[in-house]
Amino acid sequence: MKTKIYSAFLAVFFTVLASLSVSNHAMAQAQSEDAGLVKMYYFHFNTRCETCRAVESEAQQDVQLLFGDDVTFTAVNLDKKEGEETGKRLGVNSQMLLIVKGDTRINLTNEGFMYALTDPDKFRDIIEAKIKPLM
């Protein structure tokens, strides 16, 4: 009787272990595939001024115009639970315009606030200059 229980335990144990191994492998594969993608995030809060909205809209338009589907743009509201989680994952807890590729992080917040409203062409040039080397 003990042998049957022991055998059943081992069978369950190795089945669970195998499924964990597959899950970890799938997660690692997804992370490595994700590491090759260039992403731009605009982190913001509920309350936003005209410049904040311009940074988001200009950055989103510029990324689409310059890189099409090769670079993703995501606006993240830090006042929402999902946004807070994304912010924690990327180490962001304040308003920020961030380019991410793997472990590389490029903060364009200052440039966005300086140029999104006053010189959108210069802002587009900066975005292009920062993202192109990551492609």
Protein Blocks (a to p, Z undefined) as FASTA:
>chain_A
ZZmmmmmmmmmmmmmmmmmmmmmmmmmmmmmmmmmpccddddddfbdcfklmmmmmmmmm
mmmmmnommbccddddfkbmklmmmmmmnopabdcddddehjbccdfklmmmmmmmmmmm
lmmmmmmmmmmmmZZ
